Amino acid sequence: MADGKWIGGLTPEMSVADAAKAVLSARFEVIRNELPLVVERPFHDPEHVHQLRVGTRRAGAALRVFKDCLPRKYLKAVKQHLRTIRQAAGDSRDWDVFRLGLSSAKSLNTTAGKPARDFLTGYAIGERTAAQTRLAQAATTAGPLFTELSFELAQAAQEPRSEEPPPNFGTLAAFQFGELLGIFDEAVKANPTEPYDLHQLRIIGKRARYALEIFATCFPPAFKDAVYPSIEKAQEVLGEIQDAAVGRDHLTALRDKVKLAVPDEWPRFQKGFEGLISSMRAKIPAGRKAFQTWRKEWEKLISNVKLEIVAATVTT
């Protein structure tokens, strides 16, 4: 099944309205396909929740790109239902990732770490089960309305409402992606170091990456072959830093609760907990170093890319 990442049939010369219909149809289809699977077979394959979460993000990016083409009434309703589904899927996905990560944590795969691993596995399953209840509820309440409105919204796309609407899809691509890439590049130049600031850069990069998935056919192949993988790599590096920072804080808070709740049992869990917290803490400086390596590579890539966008703006 197609995941909606790359969309065939898009050309720079086509109308913005036709491009909107094609993109929205493809992105919404992924969500409609995955929703019943995450409810009917919630623990069969975690990939379904992952695809649903990513699908909602890509759909949200498409709505931002084509917002001036869409009826405001339908747009607002679809965004609300999409947000409900995305948040529920994100909660479930986070616990899937946490549980699956326990098996590869070195500090938990020792005799001393096993009690903590068993405890955390049970804890994660409990939280994931609760998250599944919320996901099923979101699918029941928002799913049917999203399904109905998503078909109507995609077909209702018209030419953009603006004083100077872009004459074609290629012009829209040059302006929109040029702006997003500029914002991302400026954020990279600011050279953030703290986890919060690095996470904000990751969010900016995510918007640029999802937009490029829509606009790729409007630019030379290097955009898809070089720019996209570079932004994707940055997100991976920054995501590891964010996961480590959030995981460290959550585990520290959980550790303190466990020590208070079961003080007699705490000595059995201590080494595993402390080892896992320590390993997450160590990932943050390692991630900063990896980001600096990526940043140097990005500086070499970006100058030529900006020239290509300017050329696309002039020629489309």
N, C-alpha and C positions, 0 to 999 in steps of 0.2 A: 504494500500500500504506500502511495506517495505521502511524504511527510510535509509537503508544502514549502520546502526550503527553496528550491529553484523552480521557477514557474515558466513553462515553455510558451512560445507564441508571442511574447512581448517584444515589441520593436520600438525604436525611438520615434518613428514617424506616426505611430498610432495615436488616436485621441486619448486624452486623459480618462474620459468616461469609460471607454472600452477597456483600458488597462485596469481601471478600478474594478470593473465587473469580473475580469479574469483573476485578478489577485485575490479579491475578497472571496470569491467562490472557492478558490483552492485552499485558502487559509481556513475558512469556516468548515470546509468538508472534513478536515483533520479532526477538529473538535467534535463534530457530530459523529464521526466514526469511533473515536476513543471513549466518549462519555459512557456508552452502555458497557464497554469492556471493563472499565475501572469499577463499575458497580457489580456486574455479574461475576467477574473473576478477579476480585481485589488482590489476592495474594498469589495468583498463578504466575504472573510475570510483572515485575516492577517497571518494566519498560513502558507499559501502557500509561501509567501515571506520569512517567517522565515525558512521554510524547504529548500527553494532554497539557501538561504544564507549559512545555515549549510551544505547543500549538496556540495556547492562549496568548503567550507573549508575542508570537509572530502576528497573530490576528490583531492584537493591540497596536503593533507597529504599523500594520496596514491601515488601520483606522486613523492613525495620526497622519499618515502620508496623504490619504484621500479625504480628509475631513471636510474640505471645502466642496466636495462633490456629492455629499450625502445629505439626505433630509435630517434636520437636527432632531426631530422627534424620534425617529427610528435609531439614529446614531446614539443618542443618550441612553435609550433603553438597552440596546445591544451592549454598550460599554458597561452598564451596571451589571447585567447578567454575566458578562465575560469576567468582570472583576470578582464576582462571587465564586465562579468556577475556578479561576486562577488561584485565588487565595486558598481554597480548600485543597486543590491539587498540590499546591506548593507545600502546605503543611504535611500532607501525606508523603510527598517526595523527600522532604527533609529527613523524616524518620526512617524511610527506606535507606537513604544514603548513610545515616548514622549507624543503623544496625549492620549494614553490609560492611562498613568500615571497621567494625570491631574485630572481624576475623583477621584483618591484616595488621592490626596494631601490635607491634612487637612486645610492648610492655604487658599486654594481656595474654600473650601466648607463652607463658611460663607457668610453672607450678604456683609461684607466688601470685601471679596475675590472674589465674583462672577464676577465683571467687568473684573478683570485680567484673570479669568478662561475663560470667553467668548472671550476675546481678544486673549489669547494664543491658544485656540481651533481653532479659525479662522486662526491664523498664521500657526499653525501646518498643518491644512488641505491644505492651500495654498502651503506650502513647500512640503507636501506629494504628491500633485498633480503634482508639477514640477518634483519631483523625479520619479513619475510614468512615465512621458514622457521620462525621461532618461532611465528608466528600459525597457520600450517598445522598444526604439531605440536600446538598447544593445541586446535585444532578437532578433530583426530583423537583426542586422548586424552580431553579433557574434553567435547567436543561431544556424542557419543552418550549419555554418562551424564547430562549435563545435560538433553538432550532427553527422555529416559525419565523422569527424576525430576521434571522440571518439570511434566509432565502430572499426575503423581500428587500432587505437593505442592499444586497449585492446587485440586484436587478434595478434598483432605483437610482443607481449612480448616474450623475449628469456631469456636464462640463463644470469646472470650478466656478464658485461664486466669488469673484474678486474684480477689482477695477481693471487689472491687466492680467487676465487669465493666461496661463502658458498655452502656446499654440499646439503643443503635442507633448507626449509622454517624455520624450528625450529632454526637453527644456525643463520640465518639472524635475526630472532626475538630476540634472546639472545643478539647479538652484538648491534643491532640498538636500541632496547628499553633499554638495559643496559646503553648505552651512554646517551640517552635522560633522563632517570631517574636520572643518576648521575649529569647531568647538572642542572636538576630541583632541586635536593636535595641540591646542592651547593648554588644555588640561594636562597633557603629557609634558609639555614644556615647563609647567609649574613644578614638576618633579615632586609630587606628594610622597610623604614617607609614613604618615600615620595610617593605621588600618581604616579609620573612617573615611579619610580623604581618598585613599586608594580604592575603597568601595564605591565612592562617588564617581571616580574615573571609570570604574568597571561598568557602572550604569550608563554613562555617556557612551562608552564603547559598544555596549549592547545595542543601544539605539542606532548607532551608525552601522553596526553589522547587520541588524535586521532590515534596515533600509536598503543596504547594498544587495541583500538577497532579492529585493524587489527590483532594484534599478540596474542590476549587473549587465543586462543586455544592451544598455544605453552607453556603456563605456568600453574602452579597449579591453582585451582579455586579461591584461595585467591586473585589473581591478579585482577580478574574481580569483585569479591565480596567485596574486602576491599580496594585495591590500587586505582582502578578506581573511586569508590565513594569518596574517600578522595581527589583525585586530582580535581574531579568535584566540591566538596564542596569548595575547595580553590578558584577555578575559580568564583564561585558564590559570595564569600566574596569579592574577589578582583575586580570583575565586578561591584559590588555595589559601591565600593570606586571610581573606574574610572568613572562610570556614574555620581556620585555625583560631582566629581571634574570638569568634562567636562560640566555638566549641570549648575553648579555654574558659571563657566566662561562665557558660552554662554548666560545665562540669565542676567548676569551682563552687558555684552556688549549690549544685546537687550534692557535692561532697560535704559541704557544711550541714545540709539538711540530714544526710545519712548519719553523720557523726552525732547529731542531736537525737535522731529518731531511734537508732539502734546502737548505742555506744558500746555495748558488749560485743557486737559483731564487727564494729568498725576495724579493729586490727586485722581481720581477715581480708578486708577490702582495700586497706590503705595503700599497699604497694602498687596494686593495679591502677587505682585512681590517680595517685601521685605520678606514676610513670606516664600515664596517658596525658595528664595535664602538662607535664614537662615536655613531652614530645610535641604537643600542639603549640606550646610556647616557643619551642625551637624553630618551628616552621615559619614564624613571622619574619625573623631576620634573614632566613634562607630565601623566603619569598621576595623580600626587598632586594636582595642581591640578584635574583633572577629577573626582577623587573628592570633593574638598571642595565642588565645585559640586553634585554629586549628593547629598551629605550634607545640604546645606541643603534641598534639595527633599524628601528623605526625612523630615526633621523636621516639615515641614508636613503630610505625609501620614499619619504613623504614629499620631497621637493619636486620630483618629476610628476608625481600624482597631481599636485595642485595645478601644474601647467596643463595637464590633460583635462581637468575639470573646466578651466578657463576656456580652453579650445572647444569643449563640448557646449559650453554656454553660448559661444559665439556662432557655432555652426548649426545648432539644432533649430 
